[in-house]
Amino acid sequence: MSLDERAGGLLTIDLGAIAANYQFLARTAATGCAAVVKADAYGLGMDRVAPALAAAGCRAFFVALADEGIALRRLLPDADIYILNGPPIGAEGDLVAQNLTPVLNDLDQVGRWAAAAAGRDAPLAAILHVDTGMSRLGLDGQETKRLAAEPDRLAGIDIAYLMSHLACAEEPDHPKNAEQLAAFRAARQTLGALPGGASFANSSGIFLGPDYRFDLVRPGAALYGVNPTPDKPNPMAQAVHLQGRILQLRDVDRPMTVGYGATHSVARKGKIITVSVGYADGYLRSLSNRGSARIGAVPLPVLGRVSMDLITLDASDAPDDAVRPGALVDLIGPGHDVDALAAEAGTTGYEILTSLGPRYARRYTDGNG
Ligand SMILES: *Cc1c(COP(=O)(O)O)cnc(C)c1O
């Protein structure tokens, strides 16, 4: 018996959809298009996703951590690989050895990268990050002015891009978008004639219009099917199909409670199924009494609390022949995509994807499903 048949759940990842999403975003942006593959390509498996993106034409990749970059370098010997969190203290030499390009997020990181560049024949590439309103990473206004006044701090560094990051891009009417754009343009002026281009937009930022796109866009979530335009229909192809296996079927014909804490009471006659997926698989506990699965188009509401390894679903409306031990139900799939499950959980598609656990049997397809 294969893992696919034994596993409590099946996670099918459509690399063809991810490649098509990359090409759609690159066409829409009509400028350079990188791919953000941090956190194991948002939980979908960087070792499979990154080569598929490279085959789709992507040359520039962003990860968060140095070690993610080292792993990616083994997969893609020739790609431009950028480390969003910058060089870890003391790891500058490792980045140089692996040909990884850091994002420099403050003057300390600038100083450490300049020190690594000192005495080398060729300059070391970097991205310079200015904060325009996230207050998370990036040079603040004072640091930006200081760097402009002391350009020698960048000696030996070849700035590939000046970048910043949007805080509210998925809300097109949010005034912060235009404020950040103005602040980014002001920072470019302050810094004067830096070599290289500019990079500003994440997935949603691409859809704010041409002013936001500059020379390199940095989509992540939209590649994996998350809707970058939550107030409009999702233009992205779905990349994830998540199924859970039915373990037990229970006919209910008298009042009873379901699960830990007895938080749900069944009143009507019906069917309850127990499915072999739980919060240890990233089926978030906040889906207790709120989430739903599907058999075909029939919704199966989560009854009671999500347990570590199990959920219980109301299958009363599902056809009898589909509800049997060993059969599969859709947890994320047609008609109930990653954003729909995220809404039920009170979170984002980002968190749903990056929470997908290691116990699923993972399958990669290159087709339309
Ligand atoms: C994660 C990240 C991105 C990608 O954002 P998405 O919303 O997933 O497209 C882009 N830029 C930076 C700086 C990031 O941290």
The ligand as a Gaussian input file, in Angstrom:
#p B3LYP/6-31G(d) Opt

LIG

0 1
 C        6.898000      38.279000       1.814000
 C        7.320000      39.487000       1.085000
 C        6.891000      39.717000      -0.221000
 C        5.839000      38.869000      -0.899000
 O        4.576000      39.323000      -0.455000
 P        3.211000      38.695000      -0.987000
 O        2.176000      39.501000      -0.313000
 O        3.211000      37.268000      -0.554000
 O        3.210000      38.838000      -2.463000
 C        7.427000      40.807000      -0.904000
 N        8.321000      41.637000      -0.314000
 C        8.715000      41.463000       0.959000
 C        9.665000      42.423000       1.568000
 C        8.223000      40.394000       1.713000
 O        8.593000      40.245000       2.985000

